[in-house]
């Protein structure tokens, strides 16, 4: 369920909600915890995106 390529060693799935500052549109992405951290770093470097929420999903 992780959007990143490669094998995820972490089985926990996290939901990341992002908001585009220009358009106001929110999107939801799903990652393993390890790739979630990488994606948050990418978002921090992008002036157009803001993290709205990051939640661990329980199955």
N, C-alpha and C positions, 0 to 999 in steps of 0.2 A: 504494500500500500504506500510505500515511500516513493516520492516523485524523483528522487535522485537515482542515478545509475549505480551499479555495483551492489554487492551483497551487504545487507544491513545485518550487523551482529546483534543489534538491539531490537527486541520484539515489541517494545512499547511504541504505540502510535500516538502522535501529537497533532493537534489541529492548530494551525496558525491563521489568524485573520489579519489581513492587511488592508489599509485604506490608501488609495491614490489621492494625494493632496491636491492635485490639479482638478480631477473629475469628481472626487468624493465617493467613487465606487469602491465598495469593499469586496475582497475576494478571499476565499478560503483555500488553504493548501494543507496537505497532509504529509508528514515526515516521521521518520524514526527520530528518537531524541538526539542522536548524534548529528544527523543532517539538519535538524531543526536549529541547532546552535549555529551551524554554518550559514543557514539561510537568514537568521537574525542578523549576523554580522554583515551580510550582503545588503540587507534592508537598511541597516544603520548608515551605510555608505551612500545610499541612494536618497537624495533630497526630495524626491517625489513620493516616496512611500513611508508609511508610518505603521508600526505594529499596533494593532488594536487589542489583540488577545492571543495568548498561547496557552493551550490547555492539553493536558494528558488525557487521552480517551480511555475509558474503561470498557472492556468487552464483557 
